[in-house]
Amino acid sequence: MLEQLNDQLKETMKPVTELATLNMSTLQNIAEKQNALFSSLLSDGMAFVETASKQKDVMSLAETQKAYIEGLQETVTEAAKESYEVISAAQKKATDLVKDASEDLGAKMASAAVTK
């Protein structure tokens, strides 16, 4: 009896645990991408400072700065796209999980109504 109740509780909580697992993996994925972005920005910034300090005239410095800013914009844009893709995929999976859980609950309630 107790084991049956335990199994029933596990089955009932399955969508919640799946959503929690999805959230955890999504957050971990986003954190890894943000860490990579931060590392890239830091190394690119240090490279820019080193390159800028070697420039002899204002025009060369302006060209170096322009190239750095364009690279920075590209890096940040790519990171934003990757993060959006991760979040969109997680949102779709979460929607599917909730939909499946709702349909399963509806089917169980319909079957319980028929047996009564």
Stockholm file with secondary structure:
# STOCKHOLM 1.0

chainA/1-116         MLEQLNDQLKETMKPVTELATLNMSTLQNIAEKQNALFSSLLSDGMAFVETASKQKDVMSLAETQKAYIEGLQETVTEAAKESYEVISAAQKKATDLVKDASEDLGAKMASAAVTK
#=GR chainA/1-116 SS CHHHHHHHHHHHHHHHHHHHHHHHHHHHHHHHHHHHHHHHHHHHHHHHHHHHHTCCSHHHHHHHHHHHHHHHHHHHHHHHHHHHHHHHHHHHHHHHHHHHHHHHHHHHHHHHHHHC
#=GC SS_cons         CHHHHHHHHHHHHHHHHHHHHHHHHHHHHHHHHHHHHHHHHHHHHHHHHHHHHTCCSHHHHHHHHHHHHHHHHHHHHHHHHHHHHHHHHHHHHHHHHHHHHHHHHHHHHHHHHHHC
//
